[in-house]
Amino acid sequence: MSIQGITNKIKGNSTLDKRAIMYLFIVVGVGVGAFGLGRLSIGDLNIASDNVTVVDDSTPSQGASAGTITTSIPIPSSAQGNYVASKNGKLYYPVDCASAKRIALKNRMWFATSEDAEKSGFTPSSSCK
């Protein structure tokens, strides 16, 4: 079979009628629309809202340029502490540990020292030292 014969065979089998093209556009449109609605449904989740500060892009202040996003590390106050544990768990973590940041705010228990956490019945996490 020659190359000319192969190209003619491909061209002959690749014709699409108007109805097939319409269905193709509908399927692609529904997929794109569903993806867009899924992204919109996320809304404002405030993921790590206690760690990210968004500077208003209309009026830059304190030396920040317009539209700048600055991050801040939560600094434990005297009311909080250097170690955190979950009310529902048995482990305690340093405040800068990634696992500590996943504890819901309402479930956090704060300790000034590791000894205080251990006196309360918590054990140190092996993932953060």
C-alpha positions as CSV (number, residue, x, y, z in Angstrom):
1,M,0.0,0.0,0.0
2,S,1.4,3.4,-0.9
3,I,1.5,6.6,1.2
4,Q,-1.1,8.1,-1.2
5,G,-3.5,5.2,-0.5
6,I,-3.0,5.5,3.3
7,T,-3.8,9.3,3.2
8,N,-6.9,8.7,1.1
9,K,-8.1,6.0,3.5
10,I,-7.5,8.3,6.5
11,K,-9.3,11.3,4.8
12,G,-12.2,9.0,3.8
13,N,-12.8,7.8,7.4
14,S,-12.4,11.1,9.2
15,T,-15.4,13.0,7.9
16,L,-17.7,14.3,10.6
17,D,-21.2,15.4,10.0
18,K,-22.6,18.6,11.6
19,R,-24.5,16.6,14.3
20,A,-21.3,14.9,15.5
21,I,-19.5,18.2,15.7
22,M,-22.4,19.7,17.6
23,Y,-22.3,16.8,20.1
24,L,-18.5,17.2,20.4
25,F,-18.9,20.9,21.3
26,I,-21.6,20.1,23.8
27,V,-19.6,17.5,25.6
28,V,-16.5,19.8,25.7
29,G,-18.6,22.7,26.9
30,V,-20.3,20.7,29.7
31,G,-16.8,19.6,30.8
32,V,-15.4,23.1,30.9
33,G,-18.5,24.4,32.6
34,A,-18.4,21.8,35.3
35,F,-14.8,22.4,35.9
36,G,-15.4,26.2,36.2
37,L,-18.4,25.7,38.6
38,G,-16.3,23.3,40.7
39,R,-13.5,25.9,41.0
40,L,-16.1,28.6,41.9
41,S,-17.7,26.4,44.5
42,I,-14.5,26.5,46.5
43,G,-15.2,30.1,47.4
44,D,-13.3,31.7,50.3
45,L,-12.0,28.8,52.4
46,N,-9.5,30.9,54.4
47,I,-6.9,28.1,54.3
48,A,-4.2,29.2,56.6
49,S,-5.9,32.5,57.2
50,D,-3.9,33.0,60.4
51,N,-0.6,32.9,58.4
52,V,-1.3,35.0,55.3
53,T,-2.0,38.7,55.1
54,V,-3.1,40.2,51.8
55,V,-2.2,43.8,51.3
56,D,-4.9,45.9,49.7
57,D,-3.9,46.5,46.1
58,S,-5.6,49.9,45.8
59,T,-3.5,51.6,48.5
60,P,-0.1,50.2,49.2
61,S,1.1,50.9,52.7
62,Q,4.1,50.3,54.9
63,G,6.5,50.1,51.9
64,A,4.6,47.2,50.2
65,S,3.9,47.4,46.5
66,A,0.4,47.1,45.2
67,G,-0.9,43.6,45.1
68,T,1.8,42.2,47.3
69,I,1.0,39.1,49.4
70,T,3.0,38.9,52.6
71,T,3.3,35.9,54.8
72,S,3.6,36.0,58.6
73,I,4.7,33.3,60.9
74,P,2.4,33.0,63.9
75,I,4.3,34.2,67.0
76,P,3.1,32.5,70.2
77,S,1.9,35.0,72.8
78,S,2.2,34.5,76.5
79,A,-1.4,33.3,76.4
80,Q,-0.5,30.6,73.9
81,G,2.9,29.0,74.2
82,N,5.7,27.3,72.4
83,Y,4.0,23.9,72.1
84,V,0.5,22.9,70.9
85,A,-1.6,19.7,71.2
86,S,-5.0,18.7,70.1
87,K,-7.7,18.1,72.7
88,N,-8.6,14.9,70.8
89,G,-5.0,13.6,70.5
90,K,-2.1,12.3,72.6
91,L,0.8,14.1,70.9
92,Y,2.2,17.6,71.2
93,Y,4.1,19.6,68.7
94,P,6.3,22.7,68.5
95,V,4.3,25.6,67.1
96,D,6.4,25.8,63.9
97,C,5.7,22.1,63.0
98,A,3.5,21.4,60.0
99,S,1.5,18.9,61.9
100,A,0.7,21.5,64.5
101,K,-0.7,23.9,61.9
102,R,-3.3,21.2,60.9
103,I,-4.9,21.2,64.3
104,A,-8.2,23.0,64.3
105,L,-8.2,26.3,66.2
106,K,-11.0,25.2,68.5
107,N,-9.1,22.0,69.5
108,R,-5.7,23.5,70.2
109,M,-4.2,23.3,73.7
110,W,-1.1,25.5,74.4
111,F,1.9,24.7,76.6
112,A,4.8,27.0,77.5
113,T,7.3,24.1,77.8
114,S,7.5,20.5,76.8
115,E,7.5,19.5,80.4
116,D,4.1,21.1,80.9
117,A,2.7,19.2,77.9
118,E,4.2,15.9,79.2
119,K,2.7,16.6,82.7
120,S,-0.7,16.9,81.0
121,G,-0.3,13.4,79.5
122,F,0.9,14.3,76.0
123,T,3.9,12.7,74.3
124,P,6.2,14.4,71.9
125,S,5.6,13.9,68.2
126,S,8.2,11.9,66.3
127,S,7.6,13.9,63.1
128,C,8.7,17.2,64.6
129,K,11.6,17.6,66.9
